[in-house]
């Protein structure tokens, strides 16, 4: 079932032109924003949090734990939020960044604090492609 779902996701990303975005160099302005964790997002976006918490992204890190891969540096970038980029470091220090949380797609939220202009509202397909179109995914 997982393979079929992954195939559908890949096809959808290809349909929206993800392939052209993957190889394009992106220049994004440097941000001073830091990761704040899903519990902060939940304060204002409880309905979205409730929906997200039932989805596979919310439990992506749990899969690593079950497979004893929760310290595997090849897996952590896609199964946590912000690993290697100032986000997730380990379960003790950054438990609110386990799994694929809001900030994995919308960017670090410290500057957002209710200002809709300081967060990525609609992430590009390139954000999804970073993990879902990796050649060496599993």
C-alpha positions in Angstrom: 0.0 0.0 0.0 2.8 2.4 0.8 4.4 1.9 -2.6 1.2 2.7 -4.4 0.7 5.9 -2.3 4.3 7.0 -3.0 3.7 6.4 -6.7 0.6 8.6 -6.6 2.5 11.3 -4.8 5.4 11.2 -7.3 2.9 11.3 -10.2 1.2 14.3 -8.7 4.4 16.2 -8.2 5.5 15.4 -11.7 2.2 16.7 -13.0 2.8 20.1 -11.3 6.2 20.4 -12.8 8.3 19.3 -9.8 11.0 17.9 -12.1 11.9 21.4 -13.4 12.1 22.7 -9.9 14.3 20.0 -8.5 17.2 20.8 -10.8 16.7 24.6 -10.7 19.0 26.5 -8.4 17.0 28.3 -5.9 18.1 31.6 -4.3 16.2 32.3 -1.2 16.9 35.3 1.0 18.7 34.5 4.2 16.3 34.2 7.1 16.9 34.7 10.7 13.8 32.6 11.6 14.3 29.6 13.9 12.3 26.5 14.4 9.7 26.8 17.2 8.1 23.4 17.1 4.6 22.1 16.4 3.2 23.0 19.8 3.6 26.6 19.0 1.8 26.2 15.7 -1.0 24.4 17.5 -1.8 27.4 19.6 -3.3 29.3 16.7 -3.9 26.5 14.2 -5.5 23.8 16.4 -7.9 22.6 13.6 -5.0 22.1 11.2 -2.9 20.4 14.0 -5.7 18.0 14.7 -6.0 17.0 11.1 -2.1 16.8 10.7 -1.7 14.6 13.8 -3.7 11.8 12.1 -1.6 11.9 8.9 1.6 9.8 8.1 3.8 13.0 8.2 3.0 13.4 11.9 4.3 9.9 12.5 7.3 9.8 10.2 9.8 9.7 13.1 7.8 6.9 14.8 8.6 4.8 11.8 12.3 5.3 12.3 12.0 4.4 15.9 10.2 1.2 15.1 12.9 0.3 12.6 15.7 1.3 15.0 16.8 4.0 12.5 16.1 7.1 14.6 19.7 8.1 14.7 20.4 7.4 11.1 21.6 10.7 9.5 20.4 9.6 6.1 16.8 9.2 7.3 16.5 12.2 9.7 16.3 15.0 7.1 13.0 13.5 5.7 11.6 12.1 9.0 12.1 15.1 11.2 11.8 18.9 10.9 14.9 21.0 10.1 17.5 18.3 10.8 20.9 19.7 9.8 19.4 23.2 9.3 19.0 24.4 12.9 16.0 22.2 13.7 15.8 18.7 15.0 18.9 17.5 16.8 17.6 14.6 19.0 14.5 13.4 20.9 15.7 14.9 24.2 16.6 18.4 23.0 14.0 18.9 20.2 11.0 16.5 20.6 8.6 19.1 19.1 10.5 18.7 15.8 10.0 14.9 15.5 8.2 14.0 12.3 7.3 16.2 9.4 5.7 19.1 11.2 4.3 22.4 10.0 7.7 24.0 9.7 9.1 21.2 7.5 6.9 22.6 4.7 6.2 26.2 5.8 9.6 27.1 7.1 10.9 28.0 10.5 8.1 29.9 12.4 9.8 32.2 14.9 9.3 35.3 12.8 5.7 34.3 11.9 4.0 34.9 15.3 0.7 35.6 13.6 2.0 37.7 10.7 0.9 35.8 7.6 3.6 37.6 5.5 6.4 36.0 7.5 5.7 32.3 6.7 5.4 30.3 3.5 1.7 29.9 3.1 1.8 27.6 0.1 5.0 25.6 -0.2 6.2 24.8 -3.7 6.4 21.3 -5.1 10.1 21.5 -4.6 9.6 21.2 -0.9 7.8 17.9 -1.3 10.3 16.7 -3.9 13.2 17.0 -1.4 12.0 13.8 0.1 9.4 12.3 -2.1 11.4 12.3 -5.3 14.8 11.2 -3.8 16.3 8.5 -6.0 17.7 6.6 -2.9 14.6 7.0 -0.8 14.5 3.6 0.8 
